Amino acid sequence: MMTEIEWWEYDDADELAEAIAGDVQFVIESAIDARGSAVIALAGGKTPLPAYEKLAKAKLDWKRVTIVPTDERIVPLGDPLSNVTALGRTFIPKGARVIPVVPKAVPDYKAAGRSADALLGDLHWPLDLCLLGVGGDGHTASIFPGPDLDEALNGPKERRALGVMPDPLPPEAPVARVSLSRQGIVTARALMIAVTGKEKRKVIEDAIKEGAGSPYPIGRVLAEVELPVDIHWAA
């Protein structure tokens, strides 16, 4: 099974950020109109930060918006590596609810994953939106190659998050993570990918062609998506 993939190409990073912000705003407005609230998962990393800054300027009923990170490093809140800390700085002042799925660093990453899964279980599912990034190694969220890859991809359908230990550990952030599971991602009502650079584009294109047999986690995830996927890309 392979869903419809649509690439949206932009001339520069600012145009990319503007488009992503506009699309996310539309999803949030639609969810609030339909259900009175919105629950979205946003990627960490540097690529989407300009989009989040633009999104934060939107005239939305932010108190009806709940934001979770697609993945989180198991580090203390406030740590430079913490995705939710960056999201919180941007959206909490607007009135949004930003969920710290890793409220404190713990040595047992599996326990951190179970705790995060229980926390997310209290939210409205499925997600209204999941915005993903993709790494040069083909990982998405924190679904990395390593000992927890199969569990992240093929774990119980009711599991939305789990603890993962990338192997090898990324040098820029050599810590264990909590990540949305493939099931948590692919059930979202809207799925977007934000990515820059020709190398990552080739990784994604190869992963899409390879489908469920792809060595890249992003290919394995996309192979299970039933709704259309929008990929926002700039060189």
Beta strands, then each sheet from edge to edge (+ up, - down):
strand 1: 5-10
strand 2: 38-42
strand 3: 65-69
strand 4: 71-73
strand 5: 97-98
strand 6: 129-132
strand 7: 161-164
strand 8: 177-180
strand 9: 191-196
strand 10: 229-234
sheet 1: 1+ 10+ 9+ 6+ 2+ 3+ 5+
sheet 2: 4+ 8- 7+
end
